[in-house]
Amino acid sequence: MKTYIDIFRNEFFGMTSWVWNQITFQELWYQNYFYGLIAISLVVWVLEILFPWRKEQAIIRKDFWLDVFYMFFNFFAFSIFIYGFYGIIQHSASSIGFNLNSITLIDIKKLPLGYGLLVFFILNDFVQWLTHVLLHRFDFLWQFHKVHHSVEEMGFAAHLRYHWMENLFYKPLKTLIVMFLGGFEPDMAFAIHFLSILIGHLNHANLKITWGPLKYIFNNPVMHLYHHAKALPKNRFYGVNFGISLSLWDYLFKTNYIPQSEDGTIELGFDEVENFPKKFLQQITYGFTKNASNQNHK
């Protein structure tokens, strides 16, 4: 019988091997998340350099390298560690008869591939939107989410600058979506993964893109910039524009906001952001301290 230590070890080394295979080109090129992340980042960074919205902003903006480090830490280094615990949770759930097929609402394997991908994308994005709202609404969660909002100059790499605790909020809910879909992600879920990275990078980039009429469906850099604004609109105490890939939810639930003036030179962050820790180790331990818990949302 496997012990929890065995389960943790197997998942830990399994994830470590997966990451190493990515780095050493032992995965199919179109499923290589490591180099896919690098390629998307370089493309969006080049677009920022060629077509900057805020022309006075430096190419190597404030905290650029810190945000680049966050990208690889959150996507790969932390994933290696946390997957051991996910393995223990899944094993414990299975031991009491609970499995990924327990609450199936839609058997995604029976849907045509395109429809399956679309259903997965929409449900996954809605859950992330809702989680994002909760990160702003509840002060305990907001203390961790402050790491992401401590960005004072927007650029593509700010997309993945977030506290490691957010993985613990998003991952179980994504697993829940997989359970709703019969316990399986679509065969080409990697395409959704790369699309989400691209949209997220663009949303944080120094680019003025609105997508025209499609702005009511897809999130965009203009809309998301005002999500990061230090000064919130009147009576919007917890924030605006919570969309991840889709802006649709913000328009449906009336959390959308874009001012008439879109010059992009607004101040970003939150009250006293200048006093927020600047170093990585201080930021990833933020949220557990007494001082953090005594600070209210914005």
N, C-alpha and C positions, 0 to 999 in steps of 0.2 A: 504494500500500500504506500502510495506516495505521501511524503510529508510535505508540509508547507515550505520547508527549506528546499526540497527537491523541486517543487513546482516553481518557486521563485527563481532558482538556479536555471532551470530549463528555459523559462520565459526570458530571463535576463540574457543568457548566452545566445538564445535564439534570435533575439532582437539585435544583439551585438553583431552576430553573424550577418544578419540582413543588412545592417548599415554598412558593414565592411564590404559586402558584396556589391552594394551600391557604389561605394567609393572606388572599388577596383574593377568596375565595368563587368561584373558577373551577372548583372540583371539585364533583361531586355531594355533596349535604349528608351522605348516609349513608356516603360514602367520604372525608370530610374529617377526617383524623387530627389536624390541628392544633386545630380547634375541638372535635372529639370528646374530645381529651385534656382540654381546659379544662372542658367540660361535665361529664365524669365526675369530675374533680377537685373541682369546686364541689359536686356532689351529695354526694360522700363527705365533704367538709369540713363541709357543713351537718349531716350525720348525726353527725359527731364533736362538733359544737357542741351538738346537741340531746340526744344520748345518750352522753356521754363515759363510758368505762370508768374511767379514772383522772381523777376529778373535780378533783383539785388541779392537773392539767396545764393550762397556759395555752392559750388558743385559738391565739395566735401562739407556738407552742412554741419551744424552743431550736433554732436552725439552720433554722427554717421557710423563710426566704427563700433560704437557700443551697440547700435541697432543691428548691424551686420552680425555681431557676435550673438545677439539674442536670436537671430534667425536660425542659426545652426544649433544653438543650445536647446531651444524649445522644440525644434523639429526632430532632432536626432539624439543629442546627448541626454536630455531629460526623458525622452521616450524609452531609451534603453533601461533606465532605472525604473520607471513607473510600470512598465509592462510586466514586471515580476509580480507586482501587487495586483494587477488586473487578472493575472493568471490564477492567483489565490482566490480572488472574489468569484471568478467563473467556476472554479472547482467547488467552492463552498455552495454556490447556487445549484450546481448540478447534483451535488450530494443530497439535496433535499427535493430533487425532482424538478427543479426549475431550469429551463434551458431556453435557447434562443428562439425556439419555435412555440414558446408557451403562450404568447399573446399576439400571434400573427393576425394582422388585419388584411393585408394584401400579399398574396404569394407572388413575389416579384419574378420568380423563375417562370411563371406562366404568362408574363407580359412580353410583348415584343421588346427587343433590346432598347430601342429609342424611347419607348414609353416608360420602361423600367428606370432608365437613367433620369428621365424627366421627373418622375415621381420621387426618386431618391434625392435628386437635387433640391426640389421644392420643399419636401418635408424636412430635410437636413437643414436647409437655410432658415426655415421658420423656427425650428428649435434653437438654432444659434441666435436668431433675432430675439427670441423670448429670453434666452439666457443673458444676452447682452443688456436687455431692459432690466433684468433682475440685478445685474452687476452694478447698475446705476441706482436702482431703487432702494436697495438695502445697504445700510452703512457698513456692515461687516464685510460684505462683498466688495463694496466700493473701495475699501482700503487696499485691496489687492489690485483692483482695476486701475488705481491711480498710477501704477507703473506705466501703463500704456498711455495715459493722459498726461504724463509728465513730459512728453515730447513737446518741445517749444518751436521746432522748425520741422515742417512736414516733408517727408521724402519716402520713397518706396519701402525702405527697410524698416520704417516705423510700423509697418503692418504687423510684424511678428515680434515687436517689443511688448511683451506682456509678462506678468507674474506667473511663475510655474503653477501656482494654485489654480489658475484659470483652466489648466488642463484637467484638473479634477472635477470641474464643473461641466465642461463641455463634453468630455469623453464619455461619461456614463449616459448622457442624453443622446449622443450619437449612437451609442450601443442600443439604446431603447428604440431608435428609429429602425435600426437593422432588425431588431426583434419584431417590430410591426410589419416588416417586409419579408417575414418568413425566415429570418436568421441569416440572410445572405445580402451582401452588397452586389450590385449589378456587375457583370463580367468586365465591363469597361469603366468601373468606378474611378480608375486612375485618370480618365479624361475629365471627370467632375473635379477631381483633386487639383489638377493643373489649371482648370478654368477658374476655380476658386482662388488659387494663388495669384493668378493674373489679375483678376478683378480686385482682389485685396491690395495688391501692389499698386495698381492704378489709382485706387481710391485714396491712398496715402501719398501719392506722388505729387511733385511740384508741376502739375499739369492742369490746364483748364479744359476739362472735358465734361459735357453734360449728356451726351448721347441723343440730343434732340427729343423727339416724342418718346423714345425708349427710356427716358429718365424716370418715367412712372413705373418702370419694371426693374431696371438695373441701377444699382448704386453707382455713384460717380465721384470724382475728386472734389467737385464743388460742394456737393451735398455733404460729403464726409468731413470736409474741412470745418464746416460749421458745427459738426458734432464735437469737434475738438476745441471749439471756441471757449475762451476763458469766461467771457460775459455771455450768459444765457439769455434768451428772449424772456420777456415778462411772463410770469406764471408757468414757466417751463423749468421747474426747480431741479429736475433730475436729468435733464438733457433732451436732445432732439436727434433725429436721423440715426436710428439705431441699426439700420440695415447692414448686413454683412455683404452678401453678393447682390441681393435683391432689395430695391427700394420699395417694392410693392407693399410690404407690410407696414411701412411708415405711412404711406398714403391711405391704406385701409384703416389703420388704427389712429390716424390723426397725430402722429408723432413727427411728421415731416416739417421742415423749416428751411427755407432759402430766402435771404433778404433780397430786396430789390437791387442793392449795390453788391456786386460780386468782385471786388477788387483783390480779394485774397490776402490782404495785408493785416488781417485781424490778429490779436494777441491770443496765443494758445495756452492751454493748461487749465489750471484751477487756482483758487485762492491760495496764495503763499507757495506757489509752485517753485519759486526761487529757493525755498528752503527745503525742498524735497531732496532726498539723497541722490547723489550724482554717480556713485560707483555701483557696479553690478552686484557685488555681494551685499551691499547695504540695501539695494532695491529688492532683491529676491528674499530678504528676510523681513521686509517691510510688511506691515499688516498684522504682525504678531506682537508688536510693541505696545506699551501703554500709551505712548504719545500718539501713535497712529489711531488707536481705538477712540481717542478723545476728540479727533478731528471730524467734523461733520462734512457731508457732501457739499462740495463747491460753496 
